[in-house]
């Protein structure tokens, strides 16, 4: 699984980093993926982070 963040759309709420710190970190006020590909152990929380993003800035495939 791979994850991506549209940093132009991201509002920097931090929800993804709280939900899935194994994959997302806040950097310069925006979310950034730091685990690519997503570790198998973090796939469920990564999908949850994407689902909970208030501006749909996270895509997983």
C-alpha positions in Angstrom: 0.0 0.0 0.0 1.1 3.5 -0.8 -0.1 6.8 0.7 0.2 10.3 -0.5 -0.7 13.8 0.8 -1.8 16.7 -1.3 0.1 19.3 0.6 -1.7 22.1 -1.2 -5.0 20.8 0.1 -3.8 19.8 3.6 -4.9 22.3 6.3 -2.5 21.0 8.9 -5.0 19.7 11.4 -2.7 16.9 12.5 -5.4 14.2 12.6 -3.5 11.9 10.3 -0.3 12.1 12.4 -2.3 11.3 15.5 -4.1 8.4 13.9 -1.2 6.9 12.1 2.2 8.2 13.3 3.9 5.3 11.6 3.2 6.9 8.2 2.4 10.6 8.7 4.3 13.4 10.3 3.7 17.1 10.5 6.3 19.1 8.7 6.2 22.9 8.2 2.5 22.9 9.3 1.4 20.3 6.8 1.2 16.5 6.8 4.0 14.5 5.1 4.3 10.8 4.4 7.5 9.4 5.9 6.9 5.6 5.3 6.6 4.6 1.7 5.4 2.0 1.2 3.1 1.8 4.2 4.2 -0.9 6.6 1.7 -3.8 6.6 1.2 -3.3 10.4 0.0 0.3 9.8 -2.3 -0.2 6.8 -5.5 -0.2 8.8 -4.6 3.0 10.7 -3.4 4.6 7.5 -6.8 4.0 5.8 -8.5 5.4 8.9 -6.4 8.5 8.7 -7.3 9.0 5.0 -11.0 8.4 5.8 -10.9 10.9 8.6 -9.1 13.7 6.7 -11.5 16.6 6.8 -10.3 17.9 3.4 -9.6 14.6 1.6 -5.9 15.4 1.2 -4.8 11.8 1.7 -5.0 9.2 -0.9 -4.1 5.5 -0.4 -3.8 2.8 -3.0 
